[in-house]
Amino acid sequence: MAAAAAVASPAVETDQISKLQAEVTKLNQISDNEKIGFVRLVSRHLSGEEERIEWEKIKTPTDEVVVPYDTMAAVGEDPLETKQLLDKLVVLKLNGGLGTTMGCTGPKSVIEVRNGLTFLDLIVKQIESLNNKYDSRVPLVLMNSFNTHDDTIKIVEKYSRSNIDIHIFNQSQYPRLVEEDLTPWPTKGRTDKEGWYPPGHGDVFPALLNSGKLGELLSQGKEYVFIANSDNLGAIVDLKILNHMVKNKNEYCMEVTPKTLADVKGGTLISYEGRVQLLEIAQVPKEHVGEFKSIEKFKIFNTNNLWVNLKAIKRLVEADALKMEIIPNPKEVDGVKVLQLETAAGAAIRFFYRAIGVNVPRSRFLPVKATSDLLLVQSDLYTVEEGFVIRNPARVNPANPSIELGPEFKKVGNFLKRFKSIPSIIDLDSLKVSGDVWFGSEIILKGKVTVEAKQGGKLEIPDESVIENKVVSNLEDIAN
């Protein structure tokens, strides 16, 4: 697809775009702004205009470009100074994802994380605690997709008495393209939700402007937005980063953190032709993929915690200057091959003035993508105070244990049933569980532990078991 698009003649490309525009005008379900944005995206894809990375031009960013977090000045003790900083800020959470991967319906942000509190409960508590402490008015903005919008509107009603203003807007809704002729699927009769898609979190910038939310926030005197995934429990407001941006007039800041072997596919920051740029694995020539995954050469990766100047967003979106790399995402739905064209917010870094990265502690990256992550945050590795998820200082190893749970644990409901209580893992290095395994209460796991039920059999780990550096496939293994 991409190769074919790249060699399409200008005449063929113009003809395709004219046909596409005619088809898109028939789509009454979306706004004129969405129609324009969609046609522009497809036009860029067909033209093959995306920048090709020349590997030999890549340079490692200096500390001026990717600032070490520890070198940033601390914010003073004056509460008034802190309030003035916070009054410039908006917190925006990307809330378009469903919890289907973990067997849940509805927005992922309403999965219970700990003590009966959902991601959204924790986010609201965090911001509310800041507003109460400093008498500030930091608002929470949720960017939904058409998949999560209706449910979210109902859910946020429960926060109506909280000391926090909550704003909601939708990212764009684009038609899936039928791959064989690049026709919008809804014009061929697929008008339900399967005919559409949200075009990635890079859409946050135009969607903010087109929804009217950007203008509303600017009129309230807001200057910066902190954008993060709603499922990243480490993505909390950080005054040091905000203060640094204000003092240094940075329009964009991406939080990166040291790469481990679990993060080798994550995008990284590079210096390229005199500017800072995000390099994603999809942009890497095949012969350099191994080099890209090396944690020696590319030592940091993008957490998707982004700090951006609101006026700069307005300037760039209005000029149609945010031409981020396009991510083609082919899918097959009900036997039909369709194409989704998406963008990522991190790729916008190269278009902003004085853009930087900041190399933050790993604690600011705590995503919950699967039940194995849920086990970590529900365990004694963490506590929750005023919505903030805080790591237990009793854990000596700076890295978290690696957790690998079998398919029996994939859905949240099954995961919760199989643990009477979450085991103590403060001294655990790794855990691998496979088969029909059930855990009792008050279990302690230490070192490297493997628990495997025999095929067709059930293995129940008794209450108060202590398992250290063992492979357990029957109850005798625990006692020995």
Secondary structure, DSSP 8 states (H G I E B T S, - for coil): -HHHHHT--HHHHHHHHHHHHHHHTT-TTS-HHHHHHHHHHHHHHHHT-S----GGGEE---TTTEEEGGGS----S-HHHHHHHHTTEEEEEE---BSGGGT--SBGGGSEEETTEEHHHHHHHHHHHHHHHHT----EEEEE-TTTHHHHHHHGGGGTTSSS-EEEEE---EE-EETTTTEEGGGGT--SGGGEE---GGGHHHHHHHTTHHHHHHHTT--EEEEEETTBTT----HHHHHHHHHHT-SEEEEEEE--GGGTTS-EEEEETTEEEEE-GGGS-GGGHHHHT-TTTS-EEEEEEEEEEHHHHHHHHHTT------EEEEEEETTEEEEEEE--GGGGGGGSTT-EEEE--GGG--B--SHHHHHHHHSTTEEEETTEEEE-TT--SSS--EEEE-GGGSSHHHHHHHBSS--EEEEEEEEEEESEEEE-SS-EEEEEEEEE--TT-EEEE-TT-EEEEEEESSHHHHH-
